[in-house]
Amino acid sequence: PEVVAIETEVGISLSWEPSPEDDVSGYKVWRRREDELEFSLLTPQPIKNLSFTDLSVEEGFVYEYCLTAIDKQGNESKRSVKVKERKRR
């Protein structure tokens, strides 16, 4: 799914459209800081919502996010296109 990232007062808010696949049961949210090599999983349990707010960001850093979709059998999709956002305030 296409992901949109927007800075908010409390963190970085992500939103996305639902997967076109009809057997998707949830999504996992992945993040890395621009200076990190690997993505970290922010949602170990798949979430059903089409939005997520990352409250653990630090001011001044750029963060990169992507999603994976999980189907009803527990299979995980490839990662979505990455989006970047900076926490400025």
mmCIF file as gemmi writes it, N, C-alpha and C atoms, coordinates in Angstrom:
data_model
loop_
_atom_site.group_PDB
_atom_site.id
_atom_site.type_symbol
_atom_site.label_atom_id
_atom_site.label_alt_id
_atom_site.label_comp_id
_atom_site.label_asym_id
_atom_site.label_entity_id
_atom_site.label_seq_id
_atom_site.pdbx_PDB_ins_code
_atom_site.Cartn_x
_atom_site.Cartn_y
_atom_site.Cartn_z
_atom_site.occupancy
_atom_site.B_iso_or_equiv
_atom_site.pdbx_formal_charge
_atom_site.auth_seq_id
_atom_site.auth_asym_id
_atom_site.pdbx_PDB_model_num
ATOM 1 N N . PRO Axp A 1 ? 0.813 -1.212 0 1 0 ? 1 A 1
ATOM 2 C CA . PRO Axp A 1 ? 0 0 0 1 0 ? 1 A 1
ATOM 3 C C . PRO Axp A 1 ? 0.848 1.265 0 1 0 ? 1 A 1
ATOM 4 N N . GLU Axp A 2 ? 0.314 2.325 -0.585 1 0 ? 2 A 1
ATOM 5 C CA . GLU Axp A 2 ? 1.004 3.61 -0.572 1 0 ? 2 A 1
ATOM 6 C C . GLU Axp A 2 ? 0.857 4.239 0.806 1 0 ? 2 A 1
ATOM 7 N N . VAL Axp A 3 ? 1.97 4.722 1.343 1 0 ? 3 A 1
ATOM 8 C CA . VAL Axp A 3 ? 1.996 5.265 2.701 1 0 ? 3 A 1
ATOM 9 C C . VAL Axp A 3 ? 2.227 6.774 2.639 1 0 ? 3 A 1
ATOM 10 N N . VAL Axp A 4 ? 1.518 7.518 3.491 1 0 ? 4 A 1
ATOM 11 C CA . VAL Axp A 4 ? 1.699 8.961 3.624 1 0 ? 4 A 1
ATOM 12 C C . VAL Axp A 4 ? 2.178 9.225 5.045 1 0 ? 4 A 1
ATOM 13 N N . ALA Axp A 5 ? 3.229 10.045 5.188 1 0 ? 5 A 1
ATOM 14 C CA . ALA Axp A 5 ? 3.768 10.397 6.511 1 0 ? 5 A 1
ATOM 15 C C . ALA Axp A 5 ? 3.656 11.904 6.704 1 0 ? 5 A 1
ATOM 16 N N . ILE Axp A 6 ? 3.122 12.308 7.867 1 0 ? 6 A 1
ATOM 17 C CA . ILE Axp A 6 ? 2.946 13.726 8.184 1 0 ? 6 A 1
ATOM 18 C C . ILE Axp A 6 ? 3.424 13.976 9.608 1 0 ? 6 A 1
ATOM 19 N N . GLU Axp A 7 ? 4.242 15.017 9.776 1 0 ? 7 A 1
ATOM 20 C CA . GLU Axp A 7 ? 4.674 15.394 11.12 1 0 ? 7 A 1
ATOM 21 C C . GLU Axp A 7 ? 3.494 15.993 11.879 1 0 ? 7 A 1
ATOM 22 N N . THR Axp A 8 ? 3.351 15.609 13.154 1 0 ? 8 A 1
ATOM 23 C CA . THR Axp A 8 ? 2.328 16.186 14.026 1 0 ? 8 A 1
ATOM 24 C C . THR Axp A 8 ? 3.021 16.725 15.272 1 0 ? 8 A 1
ATOM 25 N N . GLU Axp A 9 ? 2.261 17.336 16.155 1 0 ? 9 A 1
ATOM 26 C CA . GLU Axp A 9 ? 2.849 17.854 17.392 1 0 ? 9 A 1
ATOM 27 C C . GLU Axp A 9 ? 3.418 16.745 18.261 1 0 ? 9 A 1
ATOM 28 N N . VAL Axp A 10 ? 2.814 15.568 18.213 1 0 ? 10 A 1
ATOM 29 C CA . VAL Axp A 10 ? 3.218 14.479 19.111 1 0 ? 10 A 1
ATOM 30 C C . VAL Axp A 10 ? 4.136 13.446 18.467 1 0 ? 10 A 1
ATOM 31 N N . GLY Axp A 11 ? 4.312 13.495 17.16 1 0 ? 11 A 1
ATOM 32 C CA . GLY Axp A 11 ? 5.152 12.492 16.504 1 0 ? 11 A 1
ATOM 33 C C . GLY Axp A 11 ? 5.019 12.571 14.999 1 0 ? 11 A 1
ATOM 34 N N . ILE Axp A 12 ? 5.067 11.405 14.356 1 0 ? 12 A 1
ATOM 35 C CA . ILE Axp A 12 ? 4.879 11.306 12.911 1 0 ? 12 A 1
ATOM 36 C C . ILE Axp A 12 ? 3.708 10.366 12.669 1 0 ? 12 A 1
ATOM 37 N N . SER Axp A 13 ? 2.724 10.876 11.948 1 0 ? 13 A 1
ATOM 38 C CA . SER Axp A 13 ? 1.504 10.13 11.688 1 0 ? 13 A 1
ATOM 39 C C . SER Axp A 13 ? 1.565 9.516 10.294 1 0 ? 13 A 1
ATOM 40 N N . LEU Axp A 14 ? 1.275 8.229 10.216 1 0 ? 14 A 1
ATOM 41 C CA . LEU Axp A 14 ? 1.26 7.498 8.953 1 0 ? 14 A 1
ATOM 42 C C . LEU Axp A 14 ? -0.171 7.117 8.616 1 0 ? 14 A 1
ATOM 43 N N . SER Axp A 15 ? -0.49 7.111 7.337 1 0 ? 15 A 1
ATOM 44 C CA . SER Axp A 15 ? -1.784 6.6 6.891 1 0 ? 15 A 1
ATOM 45 C C . SER Axp A 15 ? -1.591 5.931 5.537 1 0 ? 15 A 1
ATOM 46 N N . TRP Axp A 16 ? -2.505 5.027 5.213 1 0 ? 16 A 1
ATOM 47 C CA . TRP Axp A 16 ? -2.395 4.279 3.96 1 0 ? 16 A 1
ATOM 48 C C . TRP Axp A 16 ? -3.757 3.762 3.537 1 0 ? 16 A 1
ATOM 49 N N . GLU Axp A 17 ? -3.837 3.434 2.258 1 0 ? 17 A 1
ATOM 50 C CA . GLU Axp A 17 ? -5.044 2.829 1.699 1 0 ? 17 A 1
ATOM 51 C C . GLU Axp A 17 ? -5.011 1.332 1.991 1 0 ? 17 A 1
ATOM 52 N N . PRO Axp A 18 ? -6.18 0.703 2.082 1 0 ? 18 A 1
ATOM 53 C CA . PRO Axp A 18 ? -6.177 -0.74 2.32 1 0 ? 18 A 1
ATOM 54 C C . PRO Axp A 18 ? -5.564 -1.493 1.147 1 0 ? 18 A 1
ATOM 55 N N . SER Axp A 19 ? -4.999 -2.64 1.443 1 0 ? 19 A 1
ATOM 56 C CA . SER Axp A 19 ? -4.444 -3.5 0.405 1 0 ? 19 A 1
ATOM 57 C C . SER Axp A 19 ? -5.564 -3.955 -0.527 1 0 ? 19 A 1
ATOM 58 N N . PRO Axp A 20 ? -5.275 -4.09 -1.829 1 0 ? 20 A 1
ATOM 59 C CA . PRO Axp A 20 ? -6.304 -4.584 -2.749 1 0 ? 20 A 1
ATOM 60 C C . PRO Axp A 20 ? -6.613 -6.072 -2.551 1 0 ? 20 A 1
ATOM 61 N N . GLU Axp A 21 ? -5.742 -6.775 -1.854 1 0 ? 21 A 1
ATOM 62 C CA . GLU Axp A 21 ? -5.974 -8.2 -1.591 1 0 ? 21 A 1
ATOM 63 C C . GLU Axp A 21 ? -7.095 -8.354 -0.571 1 0 ? 21 A 1
ATOM 64 N N . ASP Axp A 22 ? -8.01 -9.286 -0.801 1 0 ? 22 A 1
ATOM 65 C CA . ASP Axp A 22 ? -9.169 -9.416 0.088 1 0 ? 22 A 1
ATOM 66 C C . ASP Axp A 22 ? -8.915 -10.263 1.328 1 0 ? 22 A 1
ATOM 67 N N . ASP Axp A 23 ? -7.741 -10.899 1.417 1 0 ? 23 A 1
ATOM 68 C CA . ASP Axp A 23 ? -7.473 -11.747 2.588 1 0 ? 23 A 1
ATOM 69 C C . ASP Axp A 23 ? -6.493 -11.118 3.581 1 0 ? 23 A 1
ATOM 70 N N . VAL Axp A 24 ? -6.272 -9.799 3.471 1 0 ? 24 A 1
ATOM 71 C CA . VAL Axp A 24 ? -5.354 -9.118 4.396 1 0 ? 24 A 1
ATOM 72 C C . VAL Axp A 24 ? -6.024 -8.974 5.758 1 0 ? 24 A 1
ATOM 73 N N . SER Axp A 25 ? -5.291 -9.39 6.792 1 0 ? 25 A 1
ATOM 74 C CA . SER Axp A 25 ? -5.847 -9.313 8.151 1 0 ? 25 A 1
ATOM 75 C C . SER Axp A 25 ? -5.227 -8.191 8.977 1 0 ? 25 A 1
ATOM 76 N N . GLY Axp A 26 ? -4.125 -7.596 8.507 1 0 ? 26 A 1
ATOM 77 C CA . GLY Axp A 26 ? -3.492 -6.517 9.248 1 0 ? 26 A 1
ATOM 78 C C . GLY Axp A 26 ? -2.213 -6.052 8.577 1 0 ? 26 A 1
ATOM 79 N N . TYR Axp A 27 ? -1.561 -5.087 9.233 1 0 ? 27 A 1
ATOM 80 C CA . TYR Axp A 27 ? -0.351 -4.465 8.692 1 0 ? 27 A 1
ATOM 81 C C . TYR Axp A 27 ? 0.707 -4.366 9.781 1 0 ? 27 A 1
ATOM 82 N N . LYS Axp A 28 ? 1.964 -4.46 9.363 1 0 ? 28 A 1
ATOM 83 C CA . LYS Axp A 28 ? 3.087 -4.198 10.262 1 0 ? 28 A 1
ATOM 84 C C . LYS Axp A 28 ? 3.768 -2.917 9.795 1 0 ? 28 A 1
ATOM 85 N N . VAL Axp A 29 ? 4.178 -2.098 10.758 1 0 ? 29 A 1
ATOM 86 C CA . VAL Axp A 29 ? 4.824 -0.818 10.472 1 0 ? 29 A 1
ATOM 87 C C . VAL Axp A 29 ? 6.306 -0.947 10.813 1 0 ? 29 A 1
ATOM 88 N N . TRP Axp A 30 ? 7.153 -0.559 9.87 1 0 ? 30 A 1
ATOM 89 C CA . TRP Axp A 30 ? 8.607 -0.626 10.016 1 0 ? 30 A 1
ATOM 90 C C . TRP Axp A 30 ? 9.185 0.778 9.96 1 0 ? 30 A 1
ATOM 91 N N . ARG Axp A 31 ? 10.286 1.012 10.71 1 0 ? 31 A 1
ATOM 92 C CA . ARG Axp A 31 ? 10.913 2.337 10.746 1 0 ? 31 A 1
ATOM 93 C C . ARG Axp A 31 ? 12.418 2.209 10.885 1 0 ? 31 A 1
ATOM 94 N N . ARG Axp A 32 ? 13.114 3.177 10.286 1 0 ? 32 A 1
ATOM 95 C CA . ARG Axp A 32 ? 14.542 3.366 10.571 1 0 ? 32 A 1
ATOM 96 C C . ARG Axp A 32 ? 14.826 4.854 10.533 1 0 ? 32 A 1
ATOM 97 N N . ARG Axp A 33 ? 15.788 5.234 11.368 1 0 ? 33 A 1
ATOM 98 C CA . ARG Axp A 33 ? 16.27 6.606 11.312 1 0 ? 33 A 1
ATOM 99 C C . ARG Axp A 33 ? 17.2 6.688 10.114 1 0 ? 33 A 1
ATOM 100 N N . GLU Axp A 34 ? 17.334 7.864 9.532 1 0 ? 34 A 1
ATOM 101 C CA . GLU Axp A 34 ? 18.12 8.027 8.313 1 0 ? 34 A 1
ATOM 102 C C . GLU Axp A 34 ? 19.562 7.538 8.473 1 0 ? 34 A 1
ATOM 103 N N . ASP Axp A 35 ? 20.095 7.596 9.686 1 0 ? 35 A 1
ATOM 104 C CA . ASP Axp A 35 ? 21.479 7.172 9.918 1 0 ? 35 A 1
ATOM 105 C C . ASP Axp A 35 ? 21.588 5.693 10.294 1 0 ? 35 A 1
ATOM 106 N N . GLU Axp A 36 ? 20.498 4.949 10.256 1 0 ? 36 A 1
ATOM 107 C CA . GLU Axp A 36 ? 20.508 3.521 10.595 1 0 ? 36 A 1
ATOM 108 C C . GLU Axp A 36 ? 20.439 2.681 9.323 1 0 ? 36 A 1
ATOM 109 N N . LEU Axp A 37 ? 21.031 1.488 9.379 1 0 ? 37 A 1
ATOM 110 C CA . LEU Axp A 37 ? 21.038 0.604 8.215 1 0 ? 37 A 1
ATOM 111 C C . LEU Axp A 37 ? 19.777 -0.242 8.119 1 0 ? 37 A 1
ATOM 112 N N . GLU Axp A 38 ? 19.3 -0.727 9.254 1 0 ? 38 A 1
ATOM 113 C CA . GLU Axp A 38 ? 18.201 -1.689 9.275 1 0 ? 38 A 1
ATOM 114 C C . GLU Axp A 38 ? 16.901 -1.06 9.763 1 0 ? 38 A 1
ATOM 115 N N . PHE Axp A 39 ? 15.803 -1.562 9.239 1 0 ? 39 A 1
ATOM 116 C CA . PHE Axp A 39 ? 14.482 -1.174 9.726 1 0 ? 39 A 1
ATOM 117 C C . PHE Axp A 39 ? 14.16 -1.951 10.99 1 0 ? 39 A 1
ATOM 118 N N . SER Axp A 40 ? 13.437 -1.317 11.907 1 0 ? 40 A 1
ATOM 119 C CA . SER Axp A 40 ? 12.938 -1.956 13.128 1 0 ? 40 A 1
ATOM 120 C C . SER Axp A 40 ? 11.426 -2.062 13.023 1 0 ? 40 A 1
ATOM 121 N N . LEU Axp A 41 ? 10.899 -3.145 13.564 1 0 ? 41 A 1
ATOM 122 C CA . LEU Axp A 41 ? 9.458 -3.364 13.555 1 0 ? 41 A 1
ATOM 123 C C . LEU Axp A 41 ? 8.82 -2.591 14.704 1 0 ? 41 A 1
ATOM 124 N N . LEU Axp A 42 ? 7.893 -1.693 14.391 1 0 ? 42 A 1
ATOM 125 C CA . LEU Axp A 42 ? 7.218 -0.899 15.425 1 0 ? 42 A 1
ATOM 126 C C . LEU Axp A 42 ? 5.964 -1.586 15.951 1 0 ? 42 A 1
ATOM 127 N N . THR Axp A 43 ? 5.383 -2.474 15.16 1 0 ? 43 A 1
ATOM 128 C CA . THR Axp A 43 ? 4.125 -3.138 15.545 1 0 ? 43 A 1
ATOM 129 C C . THR Axp A 43 ? 4.298 -4.651 15.437 1 0 ? 43 A 1
ATOM 130 N N . PRO Axp A 44 ? 4.836 -5.301 16.467 1 0 ? 44 A 1
ATOM 131 C CA . PRO Axp A 44 ? 5.051 -6.754 16.396 1 0 ? 44 A 1
ATOM 132 C C . PRO Axp A 44 ? 3.773 -7.532 16.073 1 0 ? 44 A 1
ATOM 133 N N . GLN Axp A 45 ? 2.648 -7.082 16.615 1 0 ? 45 A 1
ATOM 134 C CA . GLN Axp A 45 ? 1.355 -7.675 16.255 1 0 ? 45 A 1
ATOM 135 C C . GLN Axp A 45 ? 0.752 -6.831 15.137 1 0 ? 45 A 1
ATOM 136 N N . PRO Axp A 46 ? 0.284 -7.468 14.073 1 0 ? 46 A 1
ATOM 137 C CA . PRO Axp A 46 ? -0.313 -6.694 12.982 1 0 ? 46 A 1
ATOM 138 C C . PRO Axp A 46 ? -1.472 -5.825 13.487 1 0 ? 46 A 1
ATOM 139 N N . ILE Axp A 47 ? -1.56 -4.616 12.946 1 0 ? 47 A 1
ATOM 140 C CA . ILE Axp A 47 ? -2.658 -3.721 13.309 1 0 ? 47 A 1
ATOM 141 C C . ILE Axp A 47 ? -3.683 -3.709 12.179 1 0 ? 47 A 1
ATOM 142 N N . LYS Axp A 48 ? -4.933 -3.543 12.533 1 0 ? 48 A 1
ATOM 143 C CA . LYS Axp A 48 ? -6.01 -3.533 11.544 1 0 ? 48 A 1
ATOM 144 C C . LYS Axp A 48 ? -6.298 -2.122 11.03 1 0 ? 48 A 1
ATOM 145 N N . ASN Axp A 49 ? -5.903 -1.118 11.791 1 0 ? 49 A 1
ATOM 146 C CA . ASN Axp A 49 ? -6.136 0.281 11.406 1 0 ? 49 A 1
ATOM 147 C C . ASN Axp A 49 ? -5.4 0.614 10.118 1 0 ? 49 A 1
ATOM 148 N N . LEU Axp A 50 ? -5.834 1.683 9.47 1 0 ? 50 A 1
ATOM 149 C CA . LEU Axp A 50 ? -5.16 2.189 8.277 1 0 ? 50 A 1
ATOM 150 C C . LEU Axp A 50 ? -4.358 3.442 8.616 1 0 ? 50 A 1
ATOM 151 N N . SER Axp A 51 ? -3.97 3.547 9.894 1 0 ? 51 A 1
ATOM 152 C CA . SER Axp A 51 ? -3.141 4.668 10.342 1 0 ? 51 A 1
ATOM 153 C C . SER Axp A 51 ? -2.373 4.247 11.59 1 0 ? 51 A 1
ATOM 154 N N . PHE Axp A 52 ? -1.283 4.975 11.837 1 0 ? 52 A 1
ATOM 155 C CA . PHE Axp A 52 ? -0.435 4.7 12.995 1 0 ? 52 A 1
ATOM 156 C C . PHE Axp A 52 ? 0.335 5.975 13.289 1 0 ? 52 A 1
ATOM 157 N N . THR Axp A 53 ? 0.461 6.339 14.563 1 0 ? 53 A 1
ATOM 158 C CA . THR Axp A 53 ? 1.271 7.498 14.941 1 0 ? 53 A 1
ATOM 159 C C . THR Axp A 53 ? 2.478 7.02 15.734 1 0 ? 53 A 1
ATOM 160 N N . ASP Axp A 54 ? 3.654 7.362 15.229 1 0 ? 54 A 1
ATOM 161 C CA . ASP Axp A 54 ? 4.911 7.017 15.887 1 0 ? 54 A 1
ATOM 162 C C . ASP Axp A 54 ? 5.217 8.111 16.908 1 0 ? 54 A 1
ATOM 163 N N . LEU Axp A 55 ? 5.091 7.765 18.182 1 0 ? 55 A 1
ATOM 164 C CA . LEU Axp A 55 ? 5.307 8.73 19.267 1 0 ? 55 A 1
ATOM 165 C C . LEU Axp A 55 ? 6.745 8.729 19.771 1 0 ? 55 A 1
ATOM 166 N N . SER Axp A 56 ? 7.574 7.821 19.264 1 0 ? 56 A 1
ATOM 167 C CA . SER Axp A 56 ? 8.933 7.66 19.802 1 0 ? 56 A 1
ATOM 168 C C . SER Axp A 56 ? 9.996 8.273 18.894 1 0 ? 56 A 1
ATOM 169 N N . VAL Axp A 57 ? 9.66 9.364 18.213 1 0 ? 57 A 1
ATOM 170 C CA . VAL Axp A 57 ? 10.628 10.026 17.34 1 0 ? 57 A 1
ATOM 171 C C . VAL Axp A 57 ? 11.327 11.154 18.094 1 0 ? 57 A 1
ATOM 172 N N . GLU Axp A 58 ? 12.547 11.455 17.659 1 0 ? 58 A 1
ATOM 173 C CA . GLU Axp A 58 ? 13.331 12.526 18.273 1 0 ? 58 A 1
ATOM 174 C C . GLU Axp A 58 ? 13.408 13.714 17.325 1 0 ? 58 A 1
ATOM 175 N N . GLU Axp A 59 ? 13.319 14.895 17.891 1 0 ? 59 A 1
ATOM 176 C CA . GLU Axp A 59 ? 13.371 16.125 17.113 1 0 ? 59 A 1
ATOM 177 C C . GLU Axp A 59 ? 14.672 16.214 16.323 1 0 ? 59 A 1
ATOM 178 N N . GLY Axp A 60 ? 14.571 16.666 15.072 1 0 ? 60 A 1
ATOM 179 C CA . GLY Axp A 60 ? 15.743 16.898 14.241 1 0 ? 60 A 1
ATOM 180 C C . GLY Axp A 60 ? 16.165 15.727 13.382 1 0 ? 60 A 1
ATOM 181 N N . PHE Axp A 61 ? 15.582 14.565 13.575 1 0 ? 61 A 1
ATOM 182 C CA . PHE Axp A 61 ? 15.963 13.386 12.803 1 0 ? 61 A 1
ATOM 183 C C . PHE Axp A 61 ? 14.959 13.101 11.694 1 0 ? 61 A 1
ATOM 184 N N . VAL Axp A 62 ? 15.468 12.538 10.597 1 0 ? 62 A 1
ATOM 185 C CA . VAL Axp A 62 ? 14.617 12.077 9.5 1 0 ? 62 A 1
ATOM 186 C C . VAL Axp A 62 ? 14.376 10.591 9.697 1 0 ? 62 A 1
ATOM 187 N N . TYR Axp A 63 ? 13.124 10.186 9.573 1 0 ? 63 A 1
ATOM 188 C CA . TYR Axp A 63 ? 12.732 8.788 9.728 1 0 ? 63 A 1
ATOM 189 C C . TYR Axp A 63 ? 12.15 8.278 8.417 1 0 ? 63 A 1
ATOM 190 N N . GLU Axp A 64 ? 12.409 7.008 8.152 1 0 ? 64 A 1
ATOM 191 C CA . GLU Axp A 64 ? 11.905 6.357 6.95 1 0 ? 64 A 1
ATOM 192 C C . GLU Axp A 64 ? 10.978 5.227 7.387 1 0 ? 64 A 1
ATOM 193 N N . TYR Axp A 65 ? 9.835 5.113 6.744 1 0 ? 65 A 1
ATOM 194 C CA . TYR Axp A 65 ? 8.819 4.128 7.124 1 0 ? 65 A 1
ATOM 195 C C . TYR Axp A 65 ? 8.417 3.284 5.927 1 0 ? 65 A 1
ATOM 196 N N . CYS Axp A 66 ? 7.977 2.066 6.211 1 0 ? 66 A 1
ATOM 197 C CA . CYS Axp A 66 ? 7.34 1.224 5.214 1 0 ? 66 A 1
ATOM 198 C C . CYS Axp A 66 ? 6.41 0.255 5.931 1 0 ? 66 A 1
ATOM 199 N N . LEU Axp A 67 ? 5.571 -0.413 5.162 1 0 ? 67 A 1
ATOM 200 C CA . LEU Axp A 67 ? 4.589 -1.353 5.705 1 0 ? 67 A 1
ATOM 201 C C . LEU Axp A 67 ? 4.748 -2.716 5.068 1 0 ? 67 A 1
ATOM 202 N N . THR Axp A 68 ? 4.266 -3.726 5.77 1 0 ? 68 A 1
ATOM 203 C CA . THR Axp A 68 ? 4.008 -5.026 5.163 1 0 ? 68 A 1
ATOM 204 C C . THR Axp A 68 ? 2.572 -5.393 5.505 1 0 ? 68 A 1
ATOM 205 N N . ALA Axp A 69 ? 1.934 -6.119 4.599 1 0 ? 69 A 1
ATOM 206 C CA . ALA Axp A 69 ? 0.574 -6.609 4.832 1 0 ? 69 A 1
ATOM 207 C C . ALA Axp A 69 ? 0.665 -8.074 5.244 1 0 ? 69 A 1
ATOM 208 N N . ILE Axp A 70 ? -0.21 -8.471 6.16 1 0 ? 70 A 1
ATOM 209 C CA . ILE Axp A 70 ? -0.259 -9.848 6.647 1 0 ? 70 A 1
ATOM 210 C C . ILE Axp A 70 ? -1.604 -10.437 6.228 1 0 ? 70 A 1
ATOM 211 N N . ASP Axp A 71 ? -1.563 -11.638 5.606 1 0 ? 71 A 1
ATOM 212 C CA . ASP Axp A 71 ? -2.84 -12.249 5.223 1 0 ? 71 A 1
ATOM 213 C C . ASP Axp A 71 ? -3.357 -13.162 6.329 1 0 ? 71 A 1
ATOM 214 N N . LYS Axp A 72 ? -4.529 -13.717 6.124 1 0 ? 72 A 1
ATOM 215 C CA . LYS Axp A 72 ? -5.188 -14.525 7.154 1 0 ? 72 A 1
ATOM 216 C C . LYS Axp A 72 ? -4.421 -15.792 7.498 1 0 ? 72 A 1
ATOM 217 N N . GLN Axp A 73 ? -3.521 -16.228 6.608 1 0 ? 73 A 1
ATOM 218 C CA . GLN Axp A 73 ? -2.685 -17.393 6.89 1 0 ? 73 A 1
ATOM 219 C C . GLN Axp A 73 ? -1.371 -17.019 7.579 1 0 ? 73 A 1
ATOM 220 N N . GLY Axp A 74 ? -1.146 -15.728 7.795 1 0 ? 74 A 1
ATOM 221 C CA . GLY Axp A 74 ? 0.071 -15.268 8.459 1 0 ? 74 A 1
ATOM 222 C C . GLY Axp A 74 ? 1.217 -14.954 7.521 1 0 ? 74 A 1
ATOM 223 N N . ASN Axp A 75 ? 0.988 -15.033 6.209 1 0 ? 75 A 1
ATOM 224 C CA . ASN Axp A 75 ? 2.026 -14.7 5.239 1 0 ? 75 A 1
ATOM 225 C C . ASN Axp A 75 ? 2.221 -13.184 5.188 1 0 ? 75 A 1
ATOM 226 N N . GLU Axp A 76 ? 3.476 -12.777 5.024 1 0 ? 76 A 1
ATOM 227 C CA . GLU Axp A 76 ? 3.813 -11.356 5.016 1 0 ? 76 A 1
ATOM 228 C C . GLU Axp A 76 ? 4.214 -10.918 3.615 1 0 ? 76 A 1
ATOM 229 N N . SER Axp A 77 ? 3.699 -9.776 3.18 1 0 ? 77 A 1
ATOM 230 C CA . SER Axp A 77 ? 4.01 -9.245 1.852 1 0 ? 77 A 1
ATOM 231 C C . SER Axp A 77 ? 5.417 -8.657 1.828 1 0 ? 77 A 1
ATOM 232 N N . LYS Axp A 78 ? 5.848 -8.284 0.627 1 0 ? 78 A 1
ATOM 233 C CA . LYS Axp A 78 ? 7.069 -7.491 0.503 1 0 ? 78 A 1
ATOM 234 C C . LYS Axp A 78 ? 6.791 -6.123 1.111 1 0 ? 78 A 1
ATOM 235 N N . ARG Axp A 79 ? 7.848 -5.419 1.467 1 0 ? 79 A 1
ATOM 236 C CA . ARG Axp A 79 ? 7.683 -4.089 2.062 1 0 ? 79 A 1
ATOM 237 C C . ARG Axp A 79 ? 7.193 -3.088 1.02 1 0 ? 79 A 1
ATOM 238 N N . SER Axp A 80 ? 6.392 -2.158 1.487 1 0 ? 80 A 1
ATOM 239 C CA . SER Axp A 80 ? 5.862 -1.103 0.62 1 0 ? 80 A 1
ATOM 240 C C . SER Axp A 80 ? 6.979 -0.139 0.228 1 0 ? 80 A 1
ATOM 241 N N . VAL Axp A 81 ? 6.639 0.788 -0.637 1 0 ? 81 A 1
ATOM 242 C CA . VAL Axp A 81 ? 7.54 1.887 -0.965 1 0 ? 81 A 1
ATOM 243 C C . VAL Axp A 81 ? 7.785 2.68 0.317 1 0 ? 81 A 1
ATOM 244 N N . LYS Axp A 82 ? 9.014 3.142 0.504 1 0 ? 82 A 1
ATOM 245 C CA . LYS Axp A 82 ? 9.382 3.859 1.727 1 0 ? 82 A 1
ATOM 246 C C . LYS Axp A 82 ? 8.987 5.333 1.626 1 0 ? 82 A 1
ATOM 247 N N . VAL Axp A 83 ? 8.634 5.905 2.779 1 0 ? 83 A 1
ATOM 248 C CA . VAL Axp A 83 ? 8.364 7.344 2.867 1 0 ? 83 A 1
ATOM 249 C C . VAL Axp A 83 ? 9.242 7.926 3.969 1 0 ? 83 A 1
ATOM 250 N N . LYS Axp A 84 ? 9.611 9.201 3.81 1 0 ? 84 A 1
ATOM 251 C CA . LYS Axp A 84 ? 10.465 9.871 4.798 1 0 ? 84 A 1
ATOM 252 C C . LYS Axp A 84 ? 9.743 11.073 5.381 1 0 ? 84 A 1
ATOM 253 N N . GLU Axp A 85 ? 10.046 11.336 6.649 1 0 ? 85 A 1
ATOM 254 C CA . GLU Axp A 85 ? 9.535 12.549 7.304 1 0 ? 85 A 1
ATOM 255 C C . GLU Axp A 85 ? 10.509 12.943 8.409 1 0 ? 85 A 1
ATOM 256 N N . ARG Axp A 86 ? 10.641 14.257 8.629 1 0 ? 86 A 1
ATOM 257 C CA . ARG Axp A 86 ? 11.52 14.782 9.685 1 0 ? 86 A 1
ATOM 258 C C . ARG Axp A 86 ? 10.667 15.289 10.838 1 0 ? 86 A 1
ATOM 259 N N . LYS Axp A 87 ? 11.124 14.993 12.052 1 0 ? 87 A 1
ATOM 260 C CA . LYS Axp A 87 ? 10.491 15.565 13.249 1 0 ? 87 A 1
ATOM 261 C C . LYS Axp A 87 ? 11.187 16.889 13.516 1 0 ? 87 A 1
ATOM 262 N N . ARG Axp A 88 ? 10.491 17.985 13.267 1 0 ? 88 A 1
ATOM 263 C CA . ARG Axp A 88 ? 11.094 19.321 13.38 1 0 ? 88 A 1
ATOM 264 C C . ARG Axp A 88 ? 10.847 19.98 14.718 1 0 ? 88 A 1
ATOM 265 N N . ARG Axp A 89 ? 9.721 19.661 15.354 1 0 ? 89 A 1
ATOM 266 C CA . ARG Axp A 89 ? 9.374 20.362 16.601 1 0 ? 89 A 1
ATOM 267 C C . ARG Axp A 89 ? 9.196 19.409 17.737 1 0 ? 89 A 1
